[in-house]
Amino acid sequence: MDIIERIKELRDERGWSTNQLALEAELTQSTVSTLLTKTNSLPSLDTLTHLCDAFGMTLAQFFMEEEESELVSAQEKVLLERYRKLTEKKKKAVLALLDD
């Protein structure tokens, strides 16, 4: 698995720019930009943990191969992809709606 490609894939699934990813991961924009543009760079464990937190996943889920990670239906996957693109305020509103 190419770690950098996986990060780019997850970022693109959410429609995030590099800057948005940095904000969500609470990392500097230069850290994320350097990571995604340098060909030989790999994230530290701390950086990867921040990125996984931003993506709403564990390190184990990050490293799971695609066929292994199909634990949700296609419909649930669409919901999850759309949820991940929401702002924190909208996520709270969706959760509140589901609690009713």
Biopython code that builds the backbone (N, CA, C, O; Angstrom):
import numpy as np
from Bio.PDB.StructureBuilder import StructureBuilder

atoms = [
    (1, "MET", "N", (0.849, -1.186, 0.000)),
    (1, "MET", "CA", (0.000, 0.000, 0.000)),
    (1, "MET", "C", (0.887, 1.239, 0.000)),
    (1, "MET", "O", (1.853, 1.329, 0.757)),
    (2, "ASP", "N", (0.548, 2.172, -0.845)),
    (2, "ASP", "CA", (1.242, 3.450, -0.881)),
    (2, "ASP", "C", (0.533, 4.399, 0.083)),
    (2, "ASP", "O", (-0.603, 4.805, -0.161)),
    (3, "ILE", "N", (1.195, 4.744, 1.158)),
    (3, "ILE", "CA", (0.594, 5.557, 2.217)),
    (3, "ILE", "C", (0.172, 6.933, 1.703)),
    (3, "ILE", "O", (-0.919, 7.410, 2.017)),
    (4, "ILE", "N", (1.028, 7.561, 0.923)),
    (4, "ILE", "CA", (0.722, 8.906, 0.421)),
    (4, "ILE", "C", (-0.474, 8.851, -0.528)),
    (4, "ILE", "O", (-1.346, 9.718, -0.475)),
    (5, "GLU", "N", (-0.519, 7.851, -1.386)),
    (5, "GLU", "CA", (-1.662, 7.715, -2.295)),
    (5, "GLU", "C", (-2.945, 7.471, -1.518)),
    (5, "GLU", "O", (-4.005, 7.974, -1.891)),
    (6, "ARG", "N", (-2.855, 6.708, -0.446)),
    (6, "ARG", "CA", (-4.039, 6.447, 0.401)),
    (6, "ARG", "C", (-4.538, 7.747, 1.035)),
    (6, "ARG", "O", (-5.743, 7.994, 1.089)),
    (7, "ILE", "N", (-3.608, 8.574, 1.512)),
    (7, "ILE", "CA", (-3.984, 9.869, 2.096)),
    (7, "ILE", "C", (-4.656, 10.740, 1.039)),
    (7, "ILE", "O", (-5.688, 11.357, 1.303)),
    (8, "LYS", "N", (-4.068, 10.790, -0.162)),
    (8, "LYS", "CA", (-4.652, 11.591, -1.246)),
    (8, "LYS", "C", (-6.042, 11.081, -1.622)),
    (8, "LYS", "O", (-6.957, 11.867, -1.865)),
    (9, "GLU", "N", (-6.187, 9.772, -1.667)),
    (9, "GLU", "CA", (-7.479, 9.165, -2.004)),
    (9, "GLU", "C", (-8.548, 9.549, -0.977)),
    (9, "GLU", "O", (-9.659, 9.933, -1.343)),
    (10, "LEU", "N", (-8.207, 9.443, 0.297)),
    (10, "LEU", "CA", (-9.154, 9.791, 1.360)),
    (10, "LEU", "C", (-9.477, 11.281, 1.343)),
    (10, "LEU", "O", (-10.620, 11.675, 1.576)),
    (11, "ARG", "N", (-8.480, 12.097, 1.070)),
    (11, "ARG", "CA", (-8.697, 13.552, 0.971)),
    (11, "ARG", "C", (-9.648, 13.854, -0.186)),
    (11, "ARG", "O", (-10.597, 14.623, -0.035)),
    (12, "ASP", "N", (-9.384, 13.242, -1.345)),
    (12, "ASP", "CA", (-10.201, 13.491, -2.527)),
    (12, "ASP", "C", (-11.632, 12.992, -2.356)),
    (12, "ASP", "O", (-12.569, 13.623, -2.846)),
    (13, "GLU", "N", (-11.812, 11.853, -1.658)),
    (13, "GLU", "CA", (-13.162, 11.336, -1.402)),
    (13, "GLU", "C", (-14.014, 12.352, -0.652)),
    (13, "GLU", "O", (-15.231, 12.412, -0.828)),
    (14, "ARG", "N", (-13.363, 13.142, 0.179)),
    (14, "ARG", "CA", (-14.080, 14.132, 0.981)),
    (14, "ARG", "C", (-14.178, 15.489, 0.289)),
    (14, "ARG", "O", (-14.855, 16.396, 0.774)),
    (15, "GLY", "N", (-13.507, 15.618, -0.830)),
    (15, "GLY", "CA", (-13.525, 16.889, -1.544)),
    (15, "GLY", "C", (-12.716, 17.970, -0.852)),
    (15, "GLY", "O", (-12.990, 19.158, -1.022)),
    (16, "TRP", "N", (-11.717, 17.566, -0.067)),
    (16, "TRP", "CA", (-10.912, 18.499, 0.691)),
    (16, "TRP", "C", (-9.694, 18.957, -0.098)),
    (16, "TRP", "O", (-9.084, 18.178, -0.831)),
    (17, "SER", "N", (-9.357, 20.200, 0.058)),
    (17, "SER", "CA", (-8.084, 20.703, -0.454)),
    (17, "SER", "C", (-7.000, 20.281, 0.534)),
    (17, "SER", "O", (-7.292, 19.767, 1.614)),
    (18, "THR", "N", (-5.760, 20.503, 0.154)),
    (18, "THR", "CA", (-4.654, 20.227, 1.071)),
    (18, "THR", "C", (-4.782, 21.081, 2.322)),
    (18, "THR", "O", (-4.528, 20.610, 3.430)),
    (19, "ASN", "N", (-5.175, 22.331, 2.143)),
    (19, "ASN", "CA", (-5.354, 23.229, 3.279)),
    (19, "ASN", "C", (-6.472, 22.748, 4.201)),
    (19, "ASN", "O", (-6.328, 22.792, 5.423)),
    (20, "GLN", "N", (-7.584, 22.289, 3.624)),
    (20, "GLN", "CA", (-8.692, 21.777, 4.431)),
    (20, "GLN", "C", (-8.264, 20.538, 5.212)),
    (20, "GLN", "O", (-8.626, 20.380, 6.378)),
    (21, "LEU", "N", (-7.500, 19.666, 4.575)),
    (21, "LEU", "CA", (-6.994, 18.487, 5.271)),
    (21, "LEU", "C", (-6.126, 18.901, 6.451)),
    (21, "LEU", "O", (-6.241, 18.337, 7.539)),
    (22, "ALA", "N", (-5.268, 19.877, 6.241)),
    (22, "ALA", "CA", (-4.410, 20.359, 7.327)),
    (22, "ALA", "C", (-5.259, 20.895, 8.480)),
    (22, "ALA", "O", (-4.974, 20.614, 9.644)),
    (23, "LEU", "N", (-6.287, 21.657, 8.162)),
    (23, "LEU", "CA", (-7.170, 22.193, 9.203)),
    (23, "LEU", "C", (-7.879, 21.081, 9.960)),
    (23, "LEU", "O", (-7.927, 21.095, 11.190)),
    (24, "GLU", "N", (-8.427, 20.123, 9.232)),
    (24, "GLU", "CA", (-9.155, 19.020, 9.861)),
    (24, "GLU", "C", (-8.234, 18.162, 10.733)),
    (24, "GLU", "O", (-8.648, 17.652, 11.774)),
    (25, "ALA", "N", (-6.980, 18.013, 10.292)),
    (25, "ALA", "CA", (-6.023, 17.176, 11.018)),
    (25, "ALA", "C", (-5.262, 17.944, 12.095)),
    (25, "ALA", "O", (-4.459, 17.371, 12.831)),
    (26, "GLU", "N", (-5.523, 19.244, 12.179)),
    (26, "GLU", "CA", (-4.825, 20.106, 13.130)),
    (26, "GLU", "C", (-3.315, 20.033, 12.942)),
    (26, "GLU", "O", (-2.548, 19.946, 13.900)),
    (27, "LEU", "N", (-2.913, 20.074, 11.656)),
    (27, "LEU", "CA", (-1.508, 20.104, 11.265)),
    (27, "LEU", "C", (-1.268, 21.377, 10.473)),
    (27, "LEU", "O", (-2.214, 21.998, 9.989)),
    (28, "THR", "N", (-0.013, 21.766, 10.341)),
    (28, "THR", "CA", (0.261, 22.949, 9.533)),
    (28, "THR", "C", (0.074, 22.610, 8.058)),
    (28, "THR", "O", (0.249, 21.468, 7.634)),
    (29, "GLN", "N", (-0.281, 23.618, 7.306)),
    (29, "GLN", "CA", (-0.478, 23.430, 5.873)),
    (29, "GLN", "C", (0.829, 22.993, 5.223)),
    (29, "GLN", "O", (0.821, 22.165, 4.312)),
    (30, "SER", "N", (1.940, 23.537, 5.680)),
    (30, "SER", "CA", (3.230, 23.175, 5.085)),
    (30, "SER", "C", (3.572, 21.709, 5.360)),
    (30, "SER", "O", (4.160, 21.045, 4.507)),
    (31, "THR", "N", (3.214, 21.203, 6.534)),
    (31, "THR", "CA", (3.468, 19.792, 6.844)),
    (31, "THR", "C", (2.713, 18.892, 5.878)),
    (31, "THR", "O", (3.286, 17.957, 5.318)),
    (32, "VAL", "N", (1.441, 19.168, 5.683)),
    (32, "VAL", "CA", (0.618, 18.339, 4.803)),
    (32, "VAL", "C", (1.053, 18.504, 3.350)),
    (32, "VAL", "O", (1.148, 17.522, 2.614)),
    (33, "SER", "N", (1.314, 19.720, 2.945)),
    (33, "SER", "CA", (1.733, 19.976, 1.569)),
    (33, "SER", "C", (3.047, 19.266, 1.247)),
    (33, "SER", "O", (3.181, 18.639, 0.195)),
    (34, "THR", "N", (4.009, 19.367, 2.153)),
    (34, "THR", "CA", (5.299, 18.705, 1.954)),
    (34, "THR", "C", (5.116, 17.195, 1.878)),
    (34, "THR", "O", (5.709, 16.529, 1.030)),
    (35, "LEU", "N", (4.302, 16.673, 2.757)),
    (35, "LEU", "CA", (4.044, 15.238, 2.785)),
    (35, "LEU", "C", (3.468, 14.757, 1.456)),
    (35, "LEU", "O", (3.865, 13.710, 0.945)),
    (36, "LEU", "N", (2.530, 15.525, 0.900)),
    (36, "LEU", "CA", (1.836, 15.099, -0.317)),
    (36, "LEU", "C", (2.608, 15.373, -1.599)),
    (36, "LEU", "O", (2.281, 14.815, -2.646)),
    (37, "THR", "N", (3.628, 16.224, -1.533)),
    (37, "THR", "CA", (4.354, 16.566, -2.758)),
    (37, "THR", "C", (5.746, 15.961, -2.854)),
    (37, "THR", "O", (6.250, 15.766, -3.960)),
    (38, "LYS", "N", (6.378, 15.661, -1.731)),
    (38, "LYS", "CA", (7.707, 15.051, -1.778)),
    (38, "LYS", "C", (7.557, 13.563, -2.075)),
    (38, "LYS", "O", (6.714, 12.882, -1.491)),
    (39, "THR", "N", (8.369, 13.082, -2.973)),
    (39, "THR", "CA", (8.219, 11.697, -3.409)),
    (39, "THR", "C", (8.724, 10.681, -2.387)),
    (39, "THR", "O", (8.229, 9.554, -2.357)),
    (40, "ASN", "N", (9.671, 11.038, -1.570)),
    (40, "ASN", "CA", (10.239, 10.074, -0.617)),
    (40, "ASN", "C", (9.815, 10.315, 0.818)),
    (40, "ASN", "O", (10.407, 9.737, 1.730)),
    (41, "SER", "N", (8.822, 11.141, 1.048)),
    (41, "SER", "CA", (8.440, 11.443, 2.429)),
    (41, "SER", "C", (7.350, 10.489, 2.910)),
    (41, "SER", "O", (6.470, 10.081, 2.151)),
    (42, "LEU", "N", (7.436, 10.153, 4.176)),
    (42, "LEU", "CA", (6.407, 9.358, 4.837)),
    (42, "LEU", "C", (6.034, 10.078, 6.118)),
    (42, "LEU", "O", (6.888, 10.697, 6.753)),
    (43, "PRO", "N", (4.764, 10.005, 6.507)),
    (43, "PRO", "CA", (4.355, 10.699, 7.734)),
    (43, "PRO", "C", (4.890, 9.990, 8.977)),
    (43, "PRO", "O", (5.073, 8.773, 8.991)),
    (44, "SER", "N", (5.132, 10.776, 10.003)),
    (44, "SER", "CA", (5.466, 10.177, 11.295)),
    (44, "SER", "C", (4.191, 9.527, 11.834)),
    (44, "SER", "O", (3.095, 9.775, 11.331)),
    (45, "LEU", "N", (4.346, 8.709, 12.843)),
    (45, "LEU", "CA", (3.179, 8.068, 13.458)),
    (45, "LEU", "C", (2.221, 9.119, 14.013)),
    (45, "LEU", "O", (1.004, 8.980, 13.891)),
    (46, "ASP", "N", (2.769, 10.170, 14.622)),
    (46, "ASP", "CA", (1.942, 11.244, 15.169)),
    (46, "ASP", "C", (1.157, 11.946, 14.064)),
    (46, "ASP", "O", (-0.039, 12.196, 14.214)),
    (47, "THR", "N", (1.824, 12.264, 12.956)),
    (47, "THR", "CA", (1.154, 12.924, 11.830)),
    (47, "THR", "C", (0.078, 12.019, 11.248)),
    (47, "THR", "O", (-1.029, 12.475, 10.959)),
    (48, "LEU", "N", (0.395, 10.742, 11.075)),
    (48, "LEU", "CA", (-0.583, 9.812, 10.518)),
    (48, "LEU", "C", (-1.783, 9.649, 11.449)),
    (48, "LEU", "O", (-2.914, 9.500, 10.988)),
    (49, "THR", "N", (-1.540, 9.676, 12.738)),
    (49, "THR", "CA", (-2.638, 9.598, 13.714)),
    (49, "THR", "C", (-3.553, 10.810, 13.581)),
    (49, "THR", "O", (-4.776, 10.667, 13.616)),
    (50, "HIS", "N", (-2.977, 11.999, 13.430)),
    (50, "HIS", "CA", (-3.776, 13.214, 13.221)),
    (50, "HIS", "C", (-4.594, 13.105, 11.932)),
    (50, "HIS", "O", (-5.769, 13.470, 11.905)),
    (51, "LEU", "N", (-3.975, 12.608, 10.877)),
    (51, "LEU", "CA", (-4.681, 12.459, 9.605)),
    (51, "LEU", "C", (-5.830, 11.460, 9.732)),
    (51, "LEU", "O", (-6.928, 11.705, 9.233)),
    (52, "CYS", "N", (-5.577, 10.342, 10.397)),
    (52, "CYS", "CA", (-6.639, 9.346, 10.589)),
    (52, "CYS", "C", (-7.791, 9.921, 11.408)),
    (52, "CYS", "O", (-8.958, 9.661, 11.117)),
    (53, "ASP", "N", (-7.461, 10.697, 12.425)),
    (53, "ASP", "CA", (-8.511, 11.359, 13.214)),
    (53, "ASP", "C", (-9.357, 12.263, 12.332)),
    (53, "ASP", "O", (-10.583, 12.289, 12.447)),
    (54, "ALA", "N", (-8.697, 13.001, 11.452)),
    (54, "ALA", "CA", (-9.419, 13.895, 10.544)),
    (54, "ALA", "C", (-10.322, 13.094, 9.606)),
    (54, "ALA", "O", (-11.431, 13.525, 9.287)),
    (55, "PHE", "N", (-9.849, 11.941, 9.170)),
    (55, "PHE", "CA", (-10.644, 11.101, 8.271)),
    (55, "PHE", "C", (-11.705, 10.294, 9.015)),
    (55, "PHE", "O", (-12.532, 9.629, 8.391)),
    (56, "GLY", "N", (-11.682, 10.352, 10.336)),
    (56, "GLY", "CA", (-12.668, 9.619, 11.121)),
    (56, "GLY", "C", (-12.429, 8.123, 11.109)),
    (56, "GLY", "O", (-13.374, 7.335, 11.059)),
    (57, "MET", "N", (-11.156, 7.729, 11.155)),
    (57, "MET", "CA", (-10.836, 6.304, 11.122)),
    (57, "MET", "C", (-9.657, 5.999, 12.027)),
    (57, "MET", "O", (-8.914, 6.892, 12.435)),
    (58, "THR", "N", (-9.506, 4.730, 12.327)),
    (58, "THR", "CA", (-8.372, 4.285, 13.122)),
    (58, "THR", "C", (-7.191, 3.998, 12.193)),
    (58, "THR", "O", (-7.345, 3.926, 10.974)),
    (59, "LEU", "N", (-6.021, 3.837, 12.790)),
    (59, "LEU", "CA", (-4.847, 3.444, 12.000)),
    (59, "LEU", "C", (-5.087, 2.091, 11.326)),
    (59, "LEU", "O", (-4.687, 1.885, 10.180)),
    (60, "ALA", "N", (-5.736, 1.176, 12.037)),
    (60, "ALA", "CA", (-6.025, -0.144, 11.462)),
    (60, "ALA", "C", (-6.909, -0.010, 10.221)),
    (60, "ALA", "O", (-6.665, -0.666, 9.208)),
    (61, "GLN", "N", (-7.926, 0.832, 10.301)),
    (61, "GLN", "CA", (-8.804, 1.040, 9.147)),
    (61, "GLN", "C", (-8.044, 1.677, 7.994)),
    (61, "GLN", "O", (-8.290, 1.353, 6.832)),
    (62, "PHE", "N", (-7.126, 2.577, 8.305)),
    (62, "PHE", "CA", (-6.330, 3.226, 7.272)),
    (62, "PHE", "C", (-5.531, 2.193, 6.476)),
    (62, "PHE", "O", (-5.423, 2.291, 5.253)),
    (63, "PHE", "N", (-4.978, 1.214, 7.167)),
    (63, "PHE", "CA", (-4.115, 0.226, 6.516)),
    (63, "PHE", "C", (-4.867, -0.982, 5.974)),
    (63, "PHE", "O", (-4.271, -1.842, 5.326)),
    (64, "MET", "N", (-6.165, -1.054, 6.230)),
    (64, "MET", "CA", (-6.959, -2.152, 5.706)),
    (64, "MET", "C", (-7.045, -2.052, 4.193)),
    (64, "MET", "O", (-7.240, -0.968, 3.643)),
    (65, "GLU", "N", (-6.900, -3.169, 3.534)),
    (65, "GLU", "CA", (-7.065, -3.188, 2.085)),
    (65, "GLU", "C", (-8.541, -2.989, 1.754)),
    (65, "GLU", "O", (-9.415, -3.332, 2.551)),
    (66, "GLU", "N", (-8.808, -2.439, 0.586)),
    (66, "GLU", "CA", (-10.168, -2.081, 0.180)),
    (66, "GLU", "C", (-11.144, -3.252, 0.306)),
    (66, "GLU", "O", (-12.238, -3.090, 0.846)),
    (67, "GLU", "N", (-10.760, -4.419, -0.184)),
    (67, "GLU", "CA", (-11.685, -5.553, -0.130)),
    (67, "GLU", "C", (-11.955, -6.012, 1.299)),
    (67, "GLU", "O", (-13.020, -6.563, 1.578)),
    (68, "GLU", "N", (-11.013, -5.794, 2.199)),
    (68, "GLU", "CA", (-11.205, -6.155, 3.598)),
    (68, "GLU", "C", (-12.098, -5.159, 4.326)),
    (68, "GLU", "O", (-12.750, -5.512, 5.309)),
    (69, "SER", "N", (-12.131, -3.928, 3.855)),
    (69, "SER", "CA", (-12.828, -2.879, 4.584)),
    (69, "SER", "C", (-14.301, -2.737, 4.190)),
    (69, "SER", "O", (-14.985, -1.842, 4.687)),
    (70, "GLU", "N", (-14.789, -3.593, 3.320)),
    (70, "GLU", "CA", (-16.179, -3.497, 2.875)),
    (70, "GLU", "C", (-17.103, -4.056, 3.948)),
    (70, "GLU", "O", (-17.668, -5.139, 3.804)),
    (71, "LEU", "N", (-17.242, -3.295, 5.022)),
    (71, "LEU", "CA", (-18.061, -3.715, 6.146)),
    (71, "LEU", "C", (-19.428, -3.038, 6.139)),
    (71, "LEU", "O", (-20.270, -3.320, 6.991)),
    (72, "VAL", "N", (-19.643, -2.157, 5.188)),
    (72, "VAL", "CA", (-20.904, -1.428, 5.085)),
    (72, "VAL", "C", (-21.489, -1.634, 3.691)),
    (72, "VAL", "O", (-20.770, -1.925, 2.736)),
    (73, "SER", "N", (-22.803, -1.477, 3.597)),
    (73, "SER", "CA", (-23.469, -1.612, 2.297)),
    (73, "SER", "C", (-23.136, -0.411, 1.414)),
    (73, "SER", "O", (-22.594, 0.588, 1.887)),
    (74, "ALA", "N", (-23.457, -0.518, 0.159)),
    (74, "ALA", "CA", (-23.213, 0.581, -0.774)),
    (74, "ALA", "C", (-23.969, 1.838, -0.351)),
    (74, "ALA", "O", (-23.447, 2.948, -0.449)),
    (75, "GLN", "N", (-25.191, 1.656, 0.114)),
    (75, "GLN", "CA", (-26.000, 2.787, 0.566)),
    (75, "GLN", "C", (-25.389, 3.437, 1.806)),
    (75, "GLN", "O", (-25.353, 4.663, 1.912)),
    (76, "GLU", "N", (-24.913, 2.628, 2.733)),
    (76, "GLU", "CA", (-24.270, 3.152, 3.937)),
    (76, "GLU", "C", (-22.971, 3.883, 3.575)),
    (76, "GLU", "O", (-22.624, 4.892, 4.190)),
    (77, "LYS", "N", (-22.278, 3.373, 2.595)),
    (77, "LYS", "CA", (-21.040, 4.017, 2.156)),
    (77, "LYS", "C", (-21.318, 5.419, 1.610)),
    (77, "LYS", "O", (-20.572, 6.355, 1.897)),
    (78, "VAL", "N", (-22.383, 5.566, 0.828)),
    (78, "VAL", "CA", (-22.761, 6.886, 0.299)),
    (78, "VAL", "C", (-23.069, 7.832, 1.452)),
    (78, "VAL", "O", (-22.620, 8.978, 1.459)),
    (79, "LEU", "N", (-23.832, 7.354, 2.419)),
    (79, "LEU", "CA", (-24.155, 8.184, 3.581)),
    (79, "LEU", "C", (-22.891, 8.602, 4.323)),
    (79, "LEU", "O", (-22.745, 9.763, 4.707)),
    (80, "LEU", "N", (-21.987, 7.664, 4.521)),
    (80, "LEU", "CA", (-20.751, 7.956, 5.226)),
    (80, "LEU", "C", (-19.890, 8.961, 4.464)),
    (80, "LEU", "O", (-19.334, 9.880, 5.065)),
    (81, "GLU", "N", (-19.778, 8.795, 3.156)),
    (81, "GLU", "CA", (-19.003, 9.728, 2.334)),
    (81, "GLU", "C", (-19.579, 11.139, 2.412)),
    (81, "GLU", "O", (-18.837, 12.115, 2.525)),
    (82, "ARG", "N", (-20.896, 11.238, 2.353)),
    (82, "ARG", "CA", (-21.532, 12.556, 2.435)),
    (82, "ARG", "C", (-21.390, 13.154, 3.826)),
    (82, "ARG", "O", (-21.179, 14.358, 3.968)),
    (83, "TYR", "N", (-21.505, 12.317, 4.856)),
    (83, "TYR", "CA", (-21.360, 12.781, 6.237)),
    (83, "TYR", "C", (-19.961, 13.339, 6.463)),
    (83, "TYR", "O", (-19.804, 14.374, 7.110)),
    (84, "ARG", "N", (-18.960, 12.673, 5.944)),
    (84, "ARG", "CA", (-17.578, 13.099, 6.135)),
    (84, "ARG", "C", (-17.278, 14.455, 5.510)),
    (84, "ARG", "O", (-16.326, 15.123, 5.916)),
    (85, "LYS", "N", (-18.059, 14.864, 4.549)),
    (85, "LYS", "CA", (-17.860, 16.158, 3.890)),
    (85, "LYS", "C", (-18.533, 17.308, 4.638)),
    (85, "LYS", "O", (-18.307, 18.475, 4.315)),
    (86, "LEU", "N", (-19.355, 16.985, 5.630)),
    (86, "LEU", "CA", (-20.080, 18.009, 6.381)),
    (86, "LEU", "C", (-19.166, 18.751, 7.344)),
    (86, "LEU", "O", (-18.133, 18.235, 7.772)),
    (87, "THR", "N", (-19.564, 19.963, 7.672)),
    (87, "THR", "CA", (-18.863, 20.701, 8.719)),
    (87, "THR", "C", (-19.226, 20.073, 10.057)),
    (87, "THR", "O", (-20.187, 19.309, 10.147)),
    (88, "GLU", "N", (-18.468, 20.389, 11.084)),
    (88, "GLU", "CA", (-18.758, 19.830, 12.412)),
    (88, "GLU", "C", (-20.160, 20.223, 12.878)),
    (88, "GLU", "O", (-20.854, 19.416, 13.497)),
    (89, "LYS", "N", (-20.573, 21.435, 12.590)),
    (89, "LYS", "CA", (-21.903, 21.903, 12.989)),
    (89, "LYS", "C", (-22.990, 21.066, 12.309)),
    (89, "LYS", "O", (-23.969, 20.678, 12.945)),
    (90, "LYS", "N", (-22.812, 20.795, 11.024)),
    (90, "LYS", "CA", (-23.798, 19.999, 10.297)),
    (90, "LYS", "C", (-23.784, 18.543, 10.748)),
    (90, "LYS", "O", (-24.828, 17.893, 10.781)),
    (91, "LYS", "N", (-22.603, 18.027, 11.097)),
    (91, "LYS", "CA", (-22.531, 16.658, 11.615)),
    (91, "LYS", "C", (-23.338, 16.537, 12.906)),
    (91, "LYS", "O", (-24.060, 15.559, 13.102)),
    (92, "LYS", "N", (-23.216, 17.534, 13.787)),
    (92, "LYS", "CA", (-23.965, 17.518, 15.038)),
    (92, "LYS", "C", (-25.473, 17.569, 14.766)),
    (92, "LYS", "O", (-26.257, 16.910, 15.449)),
    (93, "ALA", "N", (-25.866, 18.356, 13.762)),
    (93, "ALA", "CA", (-27.283, 18.460, 13.419)),
    (93, "ALA", "C", (-27.811, 17.133, 12.898)),
    (93, "ALA", "O", (-28.922, 16.731, 13.242)),
    (94, "VAL", "N", (-27.033, 16.453, 12.078)),
    (94, "VAL", "CA", (-27.440, 15.142, 11.551)),
    (94, "VAL", "C", (-27.582, 14.140, 12.686)),
    (94, "VAL", "O", (-28.558, 13.390, 12.736)),
    (95, "LEU", "N", (-26.621, 14.122, 13.591)),
    (95, "LEU", "CA", (-26.692, 13.211, 14.730)),
    (95, "LEU", "C", (-27.884, 13.502, 15.622)),
    (95, "LEU", "O", (-28.537, 12.586, 16.122)),
    (96, "ALA", "N", (-28.166, 14.788, 15.818)),
    (96, "ALA", "CA", (-29.337, 15.176, 16.616)),
    (96, "ALA", "C", (-30.619, 14.699, 15.932)),
    (96, "ALA", "O", (-31.538, 14.229, 16.603)),
    (97, "LEU", "N", (-30.688, 14.815, 14.611)),
    (97, "LEU", "CA", (-31.844, 14.354, 13.854)),
    (97, "LEU", "C", (-32.025, 12.857, 13.998)),
    (97, "LEU", "O", (-33.152, 12.378, 14.132)),
    (98, "LEU", "N", (-30.926, 12.108, 13.973)),
    (98, "LEU", "CA", (-30.999, 10.663, 14.094)),
    (98, "LEU", "C", (-31.399, 10.216, 15.491)),
    (98, "LEU", "O", (-31.954, 9.132, 15.665)),
    (99, "ASP", "N", (-31.119, 11.050, 16.487)),
    (99, "ASP", "CA", (-31.469, 10.713, 17.854)),
    (99, "ASP", "C", (-32.959, 10.857, 18.140)),
    (99, "ASP", "O", (-33.466, 10.298, 19.112)),
    (100, "ASP", "N", (-33.651, 11.601, 17.300)),
    (100, "ASP", "CA", (-35.099, 11.809, 17.526)),
    (100, "ASP", "C", (-35.912, 10.576, 17.264)),
    (100, "ASP", "O", (-37.134, 10.599, 17.412)),
]
sb = StructureBuilder()
sb.init_structure("model")
sb.init_model(0)
sb.init_chain("A")
sb.init_seg("    ")
for serial, (resi, resn, name, xyz) in enumerate(atoms, 1):
    if name == "N":
        sb.init_residue(resn, " ", resi, " ")
    sb.init_atom(name, np.array(xyz, "f"), 0.0, 1.0, " ", f" {name:<3s}", serial, name[0])
structure = sb.get_structure()
